[in-house]
Amino acid sequence: MLRLSKVLAEHTHLNADDRAWLLSLVREWHLLADTSFSDLVLWLPDDKDENVFWAGAQIRPTTGPTALEDEVIGAVISYDHESLVTCAWLSRDICETSDNRLQAGIPVDVMAIPIVRHDDVIAILERHTNRMGVRAPGALEDTYLAVADTLSDMLLHGEFPIEPPSDPTTSPRAGDGLMWIDTDGTVTYASPNAVSCLRRLGFAGDLVGDDVRHLAPALADEFSRELQAAQTSNPSRIVWEVTVEEPQASVRMRVVPLVRHGEWVATVALCRDVTALRERERQLVTKDATIREIHHRVKNNLQTVAALLRLQSRRMNSAEGRDALRDAMRRVQSIAAVHEILSQGFDECVVFDDIADRILLMAGDVASAGGQVHARRQGSFGLVPGNIATSLAMVLTELCQNAIEHGLRSNNGEVLVRVERSASDLVLEVIDDGAGLPDDFDLRGRSSLGLSIVSTLITDLDGEFTLSNNAGDGSTARVRVMWAHPQ
């Protein structure tokens, strides 16, 4: 998709709507490739010369051998009036050849389909079928080719692709199982894989001749609506998906209406056995819930510890002892804040801005009993991995506490937390407008517990920590951490 977007941007004059249409086509054209047993190539007209075409995308079938051994994305057709691409562009109609011409020693049939939108040809889709790999004709092959021919006609008239798009991780494909369903809801063909899927749900027989609404009650309402829409000359143009759940199995179905010249002619239902996938999803949901509960309990336990430290500090007669317990309480609370955020999410990353704002609120409320301190944040931390968030929270707590107690000396002032991040590092600065550092200040010779904690944590993160005076009043604590982290 990225390469197609690049070719569209660099070599075509198509508007945003047409580009979005072609991107949607490439997301869904696997159905045409698999049912036609063909390689597909999307050719785009040059923005300066209509006799030049660029190959913007390519797909190979999963149901048969490839006809194109080499990748052609980025290739160019120039002034070749014998090319089927040029023929389809000029004629505005499907062009094909079945003369078994050789490509890399393989006899290949080629078909070129103009993609028309708003009465303009915006691109050409070329089908290449390896004749050496053509399977013996049978019900499956005939049904697949009937689907491919209808999709080709829909493509010509701007009726394919149909929204919404499929999900490449969960949506079924033709090879997973395919049913052809007439407009009255009768199944006229079901591939062996489709039969296997439905038998796992408990249905017996070969399914042919059965009403699909009886086979899968989950489809009944949608098919009834399609029938009513068709009777009012307004056929469905919406693809829909449903997972049919039974105790013994789960089957995902993607239902694609086929239209020809505006009339609903049939429906294709793709089936995929997702029993194992659903079981893994349930296990992941259970695991996520367990992890979140663990974080929640850790947070509660840490808050209990912080409350006990607060109670103990009130019973201390020594001012130094009270201060030490209060410092410990704030450190525990900062770690608890990380676990609280982790308990509310489904992954192991946290929106660290929420944690930083809580730490600033605690620092301003608790540590500034002797004055009014305004603590604020500038910039965004973004998402931070949980294993790093705890250390970063501790560092921020200590630096804010240090700025208030020693920089502002618990008097009035401002503490600014400024953060900048890029794809490779995060820079955190805690700036105060206090008295600044002594002239003989040496970070390496300081015995402060808070600064020792910061230095140790930053070393563990392979980061850098400096403490210096500002050009004017106050000082700046600067931390730089380099990591590969999410944005």
SVG drawing of the C-alpha trace seen along z (x, -y; Angstrom):
<svg xmlns="http://www.w3.org/2000/svg" viewBox="-40 -37 74 72">
<polyline fill="none" stroke="black" stroke-width="0.4" points="0.0,0.0 2.9,-2.4 4.4,-1.7 1.1,-2.3 0.6,-5.6 4.1,-6.6 3.4,-5.8 0.1,-7.6 1.7,-10.7 4.7,-10.8 3.4,-9.8 -0.4,-10.4 -2.8,-13.4 -5.7,-11.5 -7.7,-13.4 -7.9,-12.3 -11.2,-10.5 -9.9,-8.3 -6.7,-7.6 -8.7,-6.4 -10.8,-4.2 -7.7,-2.5 -6.3,-2.0 -9.6,-0.4 -9.5,1.8 -6.0,3.1 -7.2,4.0 -10.0,6.1 -8.7,7.5 -7.4,10.7 -11.0,12.1 -10.6,11.4 -7.1,12.9 -8.1,16.1 -11.3,16.7 -9.7,16.0 -6.5,18.0 -4.6,15.0 -1.9,12.5 -3.2,9.0 -1.3,5.8 -2.7,2.3 -1.5,-0.1 -1.8,-3.8 -1.7,-6.5 1.2,-9.0 0.2,-12.5 2.0,-14.0 1.7,-11.4 -1.4,-9.2 0.7,-6.8 2.8,-5.9 1.5,-3.6 3.1,-2.8 2.7,0.5 1.5,-0.6 0.5,2.7 0.6,6.4 -0.9,9.5 -0.4,13.3 -3.2,15.8 -3.2,18.2 -5.3,20.7 -2.9,21.4 0.6,20.9 1.9,17.5 2.1,16.2 4.6,13.5 7.8,14.7 9.2,11.2 7.8,8.2 6.6,5.5 5.8,2.7 7.4,-0.5 7.7,0.9 6.6,-1.3 4.7,-0.7 5.6,-3.4 4.0,-4.0 3.1,-0.3 -0.1,-0.2 0.0,3.6 -0.3,3.8 -3.7,4.9 -3.3,2.1 -3.2,-0.5 -6.0,1.3 -8.3,1.3 -7.4,-2.4 -8.4,-3.5 -11.4,-1.2 -12.8,-1.7 -13.7,2.0 -12.3,5.3 -9.5,6.6 -8.1,10.1 -6.0,12.6 -5.9,16.4 -3.2,17.0 -1.0,18.7 1.8,16.2 4.9,17.0 6.0,15.1 9.2,16.5 8.5,19.7 5.0,20.1 1.8,19.8 -0.3,17.0 -3.7,15.7 -4.0,11.9 -7.1,9.7 -7.1,6.0 -10.0,4.3 -10.5,0.5 -11.4,-0.9 -14.1,-3.6 -15.3,-6.2 -17.5,-9.1 -17.3,-8.2 -13.4,-8.5 -10.9,-5.6 -8.6,-6.1 -6.5,-2.9 -6.2,0.5 -6.3,3.8 -4.5,6.6 -5.1,10.3 -2.4,12.9 -3.4,16.5 -0.9,19.3 -2.3,21.8 0.1,24.6 -1.5,24.4 -5.2,24.4 -7.0,27.0 -9.4,29.6 -12.8,28.0 -15.2,28.8 -17.9,27.2 -15.3,25.4 -13.4,24.0 -16.6,23.0 -18.0,21.2 -14.7,19.4 -14.5,18.2 -18.2,17.1 -17.4,15.0 -14.3,13.6 -16.2,12.7 -18.9,10.9 -16.3,9.0 -14.5,8.0 -17.8,6.6 -18.4,4.8 -14.9,3.3 -15.6,2.1 -18.8,0.3 -17.4,-1.1 -19.3,1.3 -16.2,3.0 -14.7,2.8 -17.6,2.7 -17.2,1.2 -16.5,1.8 -13.0,3.3 -12.0,6.7 -9.7,7.2 -6.6,9.1 -6.2,10.8 -9.8,12.1 -11.7,11.8 -12.0,15.1 -10.6,15.5 -11.8,17.6 -9.5,20.5 -10.9,20.7 -14.4,21.6 -16.8,20.2 -20.6,20.5 -22.5,19.2 -26.0,18.1 -28.8,17.3 -31.0,14.2 -33.7,16.4 -31.2,17.5 -30.6,20.9 -27.1,22.3 -26.2,23.5 -22.5,24.3 -20.4,24.8 -16.7,25.5 -15.3,28.4 -13.8,26.0 -17.1,24.2 -18.9,27.6 -16.3,28.5 -16.8,25.1 -20.6,25.5 -20.4,29.1 -18.3,28.1 -21.3,25.9 -23.5,29.0 -25.0,28.9 -25.2,32.2 -25.4,32.8 -23.6,31.1 -25.6,27.8 -26.5,27.4 -30.2,26.6 -30.6,25.5 -31.7,22.0 -28.8,20.2 -31.1,18.5 -31.8,21.9 -28.1,23.0 -27.0,19.8 -29.8,18.0 -27.3,15.1 -27.6,14.4 -31.4,14.5 -32.1,10.8 -29.5,9.6 -30.6,11.8 -34.2,10.8 -33.2,7.2 -31.3,7.9 -34.3,9.6 -36.6,6.7 -34.0,4.2 -33.7,6.2 -37.5,6.2 -37.5,2.4 -34.7,2.2 -32.2,1.1 -29.8,4.0 -27.5,4.1 -24.1,2.5 -22.7,3.3 -20.4,6.1 -21.1,7.5 -19.4,9.9 -20.7,12.0 -19.2,14.7 -21.5,17.7 -20.9,19.0 -21.7,22.5 -20.3,24.3 -18.2,26.6 -17.0,24.1 -16.9,20.5 -17.1,19.6 -16.4,16.1 -18.5,15.3 -17.9,12.4 -20.9,11.9 -20.3,10.1 -23.3,9.1 -22.7,9.5 -24.4,7.0 -24.4,6.7 -25.6,3.5 -27.1,2.4 -29.1,5.6 -28.3,8.0 -27.5,11.4 -26.1,13.5 -24.2,13.4 -20.8,14.9 -20.3,16.0 -16.7,16.6 -16.3,18.9 -13.4,19.3 -13.1,21.6 -11.9,19.2 -12.4,21.6 -8.8,21.6 -8.5,17.8 -11.5,17.1 -10.1,19.3 -6.8,17.4 -8.7,14.1 -10.6,15.3 -7.4,16.3 -5.8,12.9 -8.9,11.1 -8.6,13.3 -4.8,12.6 -5.3,8.8 -8.0,8.8 -5.7,10.7 -2.8,8.3 -5.0,5.3 -6.3,6.7 -2.7,7.3 -1.8,3.7 -4.9,2.6 -4.0,4.6 -0.4,3.4 -1.7,-0.2 -4.0,0.5 -1.2,2.0 1.1,-0.9 -1.5,-3.4 -1.9,-1.4 1.8,-1.6 1.8,-5.4 -1.1,-5.8 0.8,-3.9 3.9,-6.1 1.7,-9.2 0.3,-7.9 3.8,-7.0 5.1,-10.4 2.5,-12.1 3.6,-10.2 7.3,-11.1 8.7,-13.7 11.8,-14.2 11.4,-16.8 14.1,-15.0 12.2,-11.7 8.9,-13.2 10.5,-14.6 12.1,-11.3 8.8,-9.4 7.0,-12.0 9.6,-11.7 9.2,-7.9 5.4,-8.4 5.7,-10.6 8.0,-8.0 5.5,-5.2 2.6,-7.4 4.5,-8.1 4.9,-4.4 1.2,-3.8 0.2,-6.3 2.0,-4.3 0.2,-1.1 -3.2,-2.9 -2.8,-4.0 -1.6,-0.5 -4.7,1.0 -7.0,-1.1 -5.5,-0.1 -5.1,3.0 -1.4,2.8 1.9,2.3 2.3,-1.4 1.0,-4.4 0.0,-7.9 2.7,-9.4 1.2,-12.9 -1.5,-11.8 1.2,-10.4 3.3,-13.6 0.4,-15.8 -0.5,-13.8 3.2,-14.0 3.2,-17.8 -0.1,-18.1 1.4,-16.1 4.6,-18.1 2.8,-21.4 0.4,-20.4 2.7,-18.5 6.2,-20.0 5.3,-23.7 3.8,-24.1 6.0,-27.2 4.9,-29.0 2.8,-29.0 4.4,-26.9 3.0,-26.8 4.1,-23.5 3.2,-23.1 4.1,-20.9 5.2,-22.0 5.2,-19.4 4.0,-15.8 5.6,-12.6 3.3,-10.5 3.2,-6.8 5.9,-5.3 6.5,-1.5 5.4,-0.4 8.8,0.9 10.3,-2.5 7.4,-4.5 8.1,-3.6 11.7,-4.7 10.7,-7.9 8.0,-8.7 10.5,-8.3 13.0,-10.6 10.3,-13.2 9.2,-13.0 12.7,-13.5 13.6,-16.3 10.4,-18.2 10.9,-17.7 14.5,-18.8 13.5,-22.0 10.9,-22.9 12.9,-22.1 16.3,-23.3 15.7,-25.5 12.8,-27.5 13.6,-26.6 9.9,-25.9 9.0,-29.5 6.9,-31.0 7.9,-30.3 7.4,-28.2 8.6,-24.8 8.4,-24.1 8.6,-20.6 9.6,-20.8 9.7,-17.6 10.7,-17.0 10.7,-13.7 11.7,-12.3 11.9,-8.9 15.2,-8.1 15.2,-10.0 13.3,-11.9 14.6,-15.0 13.2,-16.1 14.0,-19.4 12.8,-20.5 13.4,-24.3 12.9,-26.4 13.2,-30.2 14.8,-30.0 18.2,-30.9 20.2,-28.6 23.1,-26.3 26.1,-27.3 29.2,-28.3 31.1,-25.3 28.3,-22.8 29.5,-19.4 26.9,-16.8 29.3,-13.9 30.1,-14.9 26.6,-15.3 25.2,-12.8 21.5,-13.7 19.3,-10.6 17.0,-12.1 19.9,-12.9 21.4,-9.5 18.1,-7.8 17.9,-9.9 21.5,-9.2 21.0,-5.4 17.7,-5.2 19.1,-7.3 22.2,-5.1 20.0,-2.0 18.1,-3.6 21.5,-4.3 20.6,-8.0 22.3,-11.3 21.7,-13.6 23.0,-17.1 22.2,-19.9 23.1,-23.5 22.2,-27.1 20.1,-29.1 21.2,-32.2 18.9,-34.2 17.5,-33.0 17.1,-29.4 18.5,-26.1 17.7,-23.3 17.8,-19.6 18.1,-17.9 17.6,-14.2 18.1,-12.6 17.0,-9.0 17.6,-7.2 15.3,-4.3 13.2,-2.7 9.7,-3.5 6.2,-4.1 5.1,-7.5"/>
</svg>
